[in-house]
Amino acid sequence: MLSEETFSTNSFIRATEVAISDSEVRLFSAVYAASQQLNKAVYLVGGYVRDMLLGRENNDIDFVTLGGGIEFADTVAKALGVNKVAVFKNFGTAQFHYEGMEIEFVGARKESYRRNSRKPIVEDGTLEEDLLRRDFTINALAMSLTPGEEWKLIDLFGGQKDLEACKIVTPREPGITFDDDPLRMMRAIRFASQLGFSIAPHVFDAICAYAERIHIVSSERIVDEFNKILLSPKPSEGLFLLERTGLLVHFLPELVALKGVENVEGRGHKDNFNHTLQVVDNAAAAGADLWLRWAALLHDVGKMPTKRFVTGHGWTFHAHEYVGAKMIPKIFRRLHLPQNEIMQRIALLVRLHMRPIALTDDEVTDSAVRRLLFDAGDEIESLMLLCEADITSKNPNKVARFLHNFKRVREKLQDLEERDAIRNFQPPVSGQRIMEVFGLAPCKEVGEIKNAIKDAILDGLIANNAEEAEKFMFEKAREMGLVPIKNA
């Protein structure tokens, strides 16, 4: 029997750039022992093998067994001290977690599909049939952990060659692959975006031909792949492919509507689709999280509904930030994206993304800066990152000037935040206190006084403390004809 030392020092493993962890060594040793004990062949398959050859880490490890995968998974889990194994009997599949790895065992199978469903009809199959059903040749590689042929690489469809050529190719005729499971079209673009690969021309043509089939895929699955594209190092590469293949228009038509340049009286506007993709790339390069990348993607989505040509002036997109913010909930509902503070965060960033540029003038008042701090709250840093990403000019002097201006805005924000503690502040005098002092039930006058106190603080008329706020409360109430009750 091979020892753990054999797995950790194997020449193939050493030839890759990814160091195999002690946890993986224990897993592979247990799999090898189970293969010997059960007398069943077992193979590492798919993304783990691909990434091993590419020198990338991957904690999602899949095994195919010749014979049911459930018994195999139970045997390996027991050897590793894992008590919880998730079993899917209809698919002959079992999964468990081990030291940060997601591990799946499945019996070799072949699949067929109904025309209007992604759910396959599954039958037992050979290793070749199992690899043939996979989406791309780079994911149809296998590596044996069976005694006697351990670490033998099995490449039936030229996956190694396609890895070396950095190409996305399907094991079967691509029309069959995409007709069976249209989500694979999204996956092709996702892998191209994540890995920096190109899609083979005949595969690209098939995606264009079958793009409309994406309608049978749930929004959740589409968004899952789309989010991975957004999280890739340079999202625009995947986003351009989604638009060129005709996939994007089926789930984000508002973004596609920004594409193109219209000229009237010799005046044209910039291509807002290309601009948007550059903003997303800029945000990604600055380390933006997924939802800030969504904000970058949708920041100008209100430009199409607000586009107007004004004779003698040119193109305008008046109030596009407000219109765009109102479009966010509808887009999120359609795509089954979170209907919670995440959606509210993106709508807020879209609505405010034009505000900081107005603060770059020397004449800007402290009041305007305080109001931006108050409105943005904890999202002020994300907002500034989005505004800086929104600079897409090809003129380096212009870019430098804008960045310098935003640096000054940051300095103003920091200075006022330190002095006035405006971010997320609540007026020092509560509505309850106003009602107690003037003997009021809940009414509009209470709200008017509270808002007046807030505005006075933001305008710098009073400091953000209880003493000055209460004094202002009495002054405002007197103007409104309100009289305090005794002993309040």
C-alpha positions in Angstrom: 0.0 0.0 0.0 1.2 3.5 -0.8 2.1 5.7 2.2 1.1 9.3 2.7 4.8 10.1 2.0 4.3 8.7 -1.5 1.5 11.1 -2.2 3.3 14.2 -0.8 6.5 13.5 -2.7 5.1 12.1 -6.0 7.0 13.3 -9.0 3.8 14.5 -10.7 2.8 16.6 -7.7 6.3 18.1 -7.4 6.1 19.0 -11.1 3.1 21.3 -10.5 3.4 24.7 -8.9 0.7 24.1 -6.3 2.0 22.5 -3.1 -0.2 19.7 -2.0 -1.4 20.2 1.6 -1.2 17.7 4.4 -5.0 17.5 4.4 -4.9 16.6 0.7 -2.2 14.0 1.4 -4.5 12.3 4.0 -7.5 12.5 1.7 -5.7 10.9 -1.2 -4.2 8.2 1.0 -7.7 7.4 2.3 -9.1 7.3 -1.2 -6.3 5.0 -2.4 -6.9 2.7 0.6 -10.6 2.6 -0.1 -10.0 1.7 -3.8 -7.9 -1.2 -2.6 -10.4 -2.3 0.1 -13.5 -2.0 -2.1 -11.8 -3.2 -5.3 -13.2 -0.2 -7.2 -11.4 2.1 -9.6 -11.4 5.8 -8.6 -10.4 9.0 -10.4 -9.8 12.6 -9.5 -11.8 14.5 -12.1 -12.7 18.0 -13.4 -11.7 21.3 -11.9 -9.2 20.0 -9.4 -7.2 18.2 -12.1 -7.4 21.2 -14.4 -6.2 23.6 -11.6 -3.4 21.2 -10.6 -2.1 21.4 -14.1 -2.5 25.2 -14.2 -0.8 25.6 -10.8 -3.9 26.9 -9.1 -5.3 26.0 -5.7 -8.7 24.4 -5.6 -10.5 23.1 -2.5 -13.4 21.6 -4.4 -12.3 18.0 -5.1 -14.4 15.6 -7.1 -13.9 11.8 -7.5 -15.6 9.4 -10.0 -15.8 5.8 -9.1 -16.5 2.8 -11.3 -19.4 1.6 -9.2 -21.6 3.5 -6.7 -20.0 6.5 -5.2 -21.9 6.4 -1.9 -20.2 3.4 -0.4 -16.9 4.8 -1.5 -17.6 8.1 0.2 -18.7 6.4 3.4 -15.5 4.4 3.5 -13.3 7.4 3.0 -15.2 9.6 5.4 -14.9 6.9 8.1 -11.1 6.7 7.6 -10.8 10.4 7.9 -13.0 10.7 11.0 -15.8 12.5 9.2 -19.2 11.7 10.7 -21.6 13.7 8.4 -22.0 12.6 4.8 -24.7 14.1 2.5 -26.1 11.4 0.3 -28.1 11.9 -3.0 -29.3 8.4 -3.9 -31.0 9.4 -7.1 -27.7 10.5 -8.5 -25.5 8.0 -6.7 -23.6 10.9 -5.2 -22.2 11.7 -1.7 -20.5 14.8 -0.4 -18.7 15.7 2.8 -16.4 18.5 4.1 -12.9 17.8 5.4 -10.5 20.4 6.7 -11.7 23.2 4.4 -12.2 21.0 1.4 -15.6 20.2 -0.3 -15.3 16.5 -1.4 -17.8 14.7 -3.7 -17.9 11.1 -4.9 -20.1 10.0 -7.8 -20.4 6.8 -9.7 -19.5 7.1 -13.4 -22.6 8.0 -15.3 -24.0 9.1 -18.6 -26.7 11.7 -19.0 -29.5 12.7 -21.4 -31.7 15.8 -21.3 -35.3 16.7 -22.0 -35.7 19.7 -24.4 -37.1 22.1 -21.8 -35.2 21.1 -18.7 -31.6 21.2 -17.4 -32.3 18.2 -15.1 -30.6 15.2 -16.7 -31.8 11.6 -17.0 -28.9 9.7 -15.3 -27.8 6.2 -16.0 -24.7 4.2 -15.0 -21.9 4.6 -17.5 -18.2 4.1 -18.2 -15.4 6.5 -17.3 -15.3 7.7 -21.0 -19.1 8.3 -21.0 -18.7 10.3 -17.7 -15.9 12.5 -19.0 -17.8 13.0 -22.3 -20.8 14.5 -20.5 -18.7 17.2 -19.0 -18.8 20.8 -20.2 -15.3 21.5 -21.5 -12.2 19.5 -22.4 -10.2 21.2 -19.7 -12.7 19.9 -17.2 -12.8 16.4 -18.7 -9.4 15.4 -17.4 -9.1 12.6 -14.9 -6.3 11.3 -12.7 -6.3 7.8 -11.3 -5.9 7.0 -7.6 -6.5 3.3 -8.2 -3.7 0.9 -7.0 -1.4 0.0 -9.9 -2.1 3.1 -11.9 -1.9 5.9 -9.3 -1.4 9.4 -10.7 -2.0 8.2 -14.3 -3.5 11.2 -16.2 -6.4 10.3 -18.5 -7.0 12.8 -21.3 -9.5 11.4 -23.8 -10.5 14.7 -25.5 -7.4 16.8 -25.8 -7.8 18.8 -22.5 -4.1 19.2 -21.9 -3.6 20.6 -25.4 -6.4 23.1 -24.8 -5.0 24.1 -21.5 -1.6 24.8 -23.1 -3.4 26.8 -25.9 -5.6 28.6 -23.3 -8.8 27.6 -25.2 -12.3 26.7 -24.1 -13.4 23.7 -26.2 -16.3 21.2 -25.7 -15.7 17.5 -25.7 -18.8 17.0 -28.0 -20.2 19.1 -30.7 -20.9 22.4 -28.9 -24.4 22.7 -30.1 -25.3 19.5 -28.3 -23.4 20.6 -25.2 -25.3 23.9 -25.0 -28.7 22.6 -26.1 -28.6 20.0 -23.3 -27.6 22.5 -20.6 -27.6 26.2 -21.6 -25.9 27.2 -18.4 -22.7 25.9 -19.9 -22.7 28.9 -22.2 -22.4 31.1 -19.1 -19.7 28.8 -17.7 -17.7 29.0 -21.0 -17.6 32.8 -20.6 -16.9 32.5 -16.9 -13.9 30.3 -17.4 -12.6 32.5 -20.2 -12.9 35.5 -17.9 -11.4 33.8 -14.8 -8.6 32.1 -16.6 -7.8 34.6 -19.3 -8.6 31.9 -22.0 -10.2 32.4 -25.4 -13.3 30.6 -26.6 -12.7 28.4 -29.7 -14.4 30.1 -32.7 -16.8 27.2 -33.4 -17.8 27.1 -29.7 -18.3 30.9 -29.7 -20.5 30.6 -32.8 -22.6 27.9 -31.0 -23.1 30.1 -28.0 -24.4 32.8 -30.3 -26.7 30.3 -32.0 -28.1 28.9 -28.8 -28.1 32.1 -26.6 -31.9 32.2 -26.4 -31.9 28.8 -24.7 -30.6 30.6 -21.6 -34.3 31.3 -20.8 -34.8 27.7 -19.4 -32.1 28.4 -16.8 -33.2 29.8 -13.4 -32.2 33.4 -12.6 -30.4 32.1 -9.5 -28.1 29.9 -11.6 -27.5 32.6 -14.2 -26.6 35.1 -11.4 -24.3 32.6 -9.7 -22.2 32.4 -12.9 -22.5 36.1 -13.6 -21.2 36.9 -10.1 -18.1 34.8 -10.7 -17.5 36.8 -13.9 -17.8 40.0 -12.0 -15.3 38.7 -9.5 -12.8 37.8 -12.1 -9.6 39.9 -12.4 -10.8 41.8 -15.4 -14.6 41.5 -15.5 -14.9 43.4 -18.8 -13.5 40.5 -20.7 -16.4 38.3 -19.7 -19.0 41.1 -19.9 -18.0 41.9 -23.5 -18.3 38.2 -24.4 -21.8 38.1 -22.8 -22.9 41.0 -24.9 -21.3 39.8 -28.1 -22.8 36.3 -27.9 -26.3 37.7 -27.2 -26.6 36.2 -23.7 -26.5 39.5 -21.8 -29.6 41.0 -23.3 -31.7 38.0 -22.0 -31.1 38.9 -18.4 -29.7 42.4 -18.2 -31.2 44.3 -21.1 -30.9 47.6 -19.2 -27.1 47.3 -19.5 -27.1 46.4 -23.2 -29.3 49.5 -23.8 -26.3 51.6 -23.0 -24.4 50.3 -26.0 -23.7 52.6 -29.0 -23.2 56.2 -29.9 -25.9 58.5 -31.3 -24.9 61.6 -33.3 -27.2 64.6 -33.8 -26.0 67.9 -35.4 -22.5 66.6 -35.4 -22.5 65.9 -31.7 -22.2 62.5 -30.2 -22.1 61.1 -26.6 -19.7 58.4 -25.4 -20.6 54.8 -25.5 -21.9 54.3 -22.1 -21.7 50.5 -22.3 -18.0 50.6 -22.9 -17.6 53.3 -20.2 -19.5 51.1 -17.7 -17.3 48.1 -18.3 -14.2 50.2 -17.8 -15.6 51.5 -14.5 -16.2 47.9 -13.4 -12.6 47.0 -14.3 -11.3 50.1 -12.4 -13.4 49.1 -9.3 -12.1 45.5 -9.6 -8.5 46.8 -9.8 -9.1 48.8 -6.6 -10.2 45.7 -4.7 -14.0 46.3 -4.8 -16.2 43.6 -3.3 -18.9 41.9 -5.4 -21.7 44.3 -4.5 -19.6 47.4 -5.1 -18.8 45.9 -8.6 -22.6 45.6 -9.0 -22.9 49.3 -8.2 -20.2 50.1 -10.8 -22.1 47.9 -13.3 -25.4 49.7 -12.7 -24.2 53.2 -11.9 -25.2 54.7 -15.3 -28.1 52.4 -15.9 -30.5 55.4 -15.8 -28.8 57.1 -18.8 -30.9 55.5 -21.5 -34.2 56.5 -20.0 -32.9 60.1 -19.4 -31.0 60.6 -22.7 -32.1 63.8 -24.4 -30.6 66.0 -27.2 -30.8 69.8 -26.5 -30.2 71.9 -29.6 -27.3 74.2 -29.1 -26.2 72.3 -26.0 -25.8 68.7 -26.9 -26.6 65.4 -25.1 -27.9 65.4 -21.6 -28.7 62.7 -19.0 -30.3 64.8 -16.5 -31.0 63.1 -13.1 -29.9 59.8 -14.5 -28.5 58.9 -11.0 -31.9 59.2 -9.4 -33.7 57.3 -12.2 -31.0 54.6 -12.1 -31.4 54.2 -8.3 -35.2 53.7 -8.8 -34.5 51.0 -11.4 -32.4 48.9 -9.0 -35.3 47.2 -7.1 -36.9 46.1 -10.3 -33.7 44.6 -11.7 -32.9 42.9 -8.4 -36.4 41.4 -8.2 -36.2 40.0 -11.7 -32.8 38.4 -11.1 -33.8 37.1 -7.6 -30.9 39.1 -6.1 -31.1 40.0 -2.4 -34.1 42.2 -1.5 -32.4 43.6 1.6 -29.7 46.0 2.7 -27.5 44.9 -0.2 -30.0 46.2 -2.7 -30.4 49.4 -0.6 -26.6 49.8 -0.6 -26.4 49.6 -4.3 -29.3 52.0 -4.9 -27.7 54.5 -2.5 -24.4 54.3 -4.3 -26.0 54.8 -7.7 -28.1 57.7 -6.4 -25.1 59.5 -4.8 -22.4 58.8 -7.4 -22.5 62.3 -8.9 -22.4 64.1 -5.6 -18.7 64.0 -4.8 -17.6 65.6 -8.0 -19.6 68.7 -7.1 -17.5 69.0 -3.9 -14.2 69.6 -5.7 -14.6 73.4 -6.0 -12.8 75.6 -3.5 -16.1 77.4 -2.9 -17.9 74.3 -1.7 -19.4 74.9 1.8 -18.8 72.7 4.8 -22.6 72.2 4.8 -22.5 70.4 1.5 -19.7 68.1 2.7 -21.6 67.4 6.0 -24.7 66.5 4.0 -22.8 64.0 1.8 -21.4 62.4 5.0 -24.8 62.2 6.5 -26.5 60.8 3.3 -23.7 58.2 2.6 -23.1 57.1 6.1 -20.9 54.0 6.3 -20.9 53.8 2.5 -18.8 56.9 2.1 -15.6 55.0 1.4 -17.3 52.8 -1.2 -18.9 55.9 -2.8 -15.5 57.5 -3.1 -14.0 54.4 -4.6 -16.9 54.2 -7.1 -16.4 57.9 -8.1 -12.7 57.3 -8.6 -13.4 54.2 -10.7 -15.8 56.4 -12.8 -12.8 58.3 -14.2 -12.3 56.6 -17.6 -10.7 59.4 -19.7 -7.8 58.4 -21.9 -6.2 61.8 -21.2 -3.6 61.2 -18.4 -3.6 64.8 -17.4 -7.4 64.9 -17.0 -7.3 61.6 -14.9 -4.6 63.1 -12.7 -6.6 66.3 -12.2 -9.8 64.4 -11.3 -7.9 62.1 -8.9 -6.3 65.1 -7.2 -9.7 66.7 -6.8 -11.2 63.6 -5.2 -8.2 63.5 -2.9 -9.2 67.0 -1.7 -12.7 65.8 -1.2 -11.5 62.9 0.9 -9.5 65.4 3.0 -12.6 67.6 3.5 -14.7 64.6 4.5 -12.1 63.4 7.0 -11.6 66.9 8.5 -15.4 67.4 9.0 -15.9 63.9 10.3 -13.2 64.4 12.9 -14.6 67.7 14.0 -18.4 67.1 13.8 -18.9 63.3 14.0 -21.6 63.6 11.3 -21.5 60.1 9.8 -24.7 58.2 10.8 -25.5 60.7 13.5 -28.9 61.0 15.1 -30.1 64.4 16.2 -29.2 64.9 19.9 -32.8 65.7 20.8 -35.2 62.8 20.2 -38.8 63.0 19.1 -39.8 61.6 22.5 -38.0 64.5 24.2 -39.8 67.0 22.0 -43.2 65.5 22.8 -42.4 65.5 26.6 -41.3 69.1 26.6 -44.3 70.5 24.7 -46.9 68.0 25.7 -47.5 66.8 22.2 -48.8 63.5 20.8 -47.1 62.2 17.7 -47.7 64.8 15.0 -46.0 66.6 12.1 -44.7 69.4 14.4 -42.5 66.9 16.2 -41.0 65.8 12.8 -40.5 69.5 11.7 -38.6 70.3 14.9 -36.4 67.2 14.7 -35.6 67.9 11.0 -34.9 71.5 11.8 -32.3 70.5 14.4 -30.8 68.0 11.9 -30.5 70.7 9.2 -29.1 73.2 11.7 -26.3 70.8 12.6 -25.6 69.9 8.9 -25.5 73.6 8.0 -23.1 74.3 10.8 -25.5 76.7 12.7 -25.2 74.7 15.9 -22.7 72.0 17.1 -23.7 68.3 17.2 -24.4 68.2 20.9 -27.4 68.0 23.2 -27.0 71.4 24.8 -27.0 73.5 21.6 -29.6 71.2 20.0 -32.0 71.7 22.9 -31.6 75.4 22.9 -32.3 75.4 19.1 -35.4 73.2 19.8 -36.9 75.9 22.1 -36.2 78.6 19.5 -37.8 76.7 16.7 -40.8 75.7 18.8 -41.4 79.4 19.8 -41.5 80.3 16.0 -44.2 77.6 15.6 -46.2 79.0 18.5 -45.5 76.0 20.8 -45.2 76.5 24.5 -43.4 74.1 26.8 -45.3 72.6 29.7 -44.1 73.1 33.2 -41.6 70.8 34.8 -40.7 69.2 31.4 
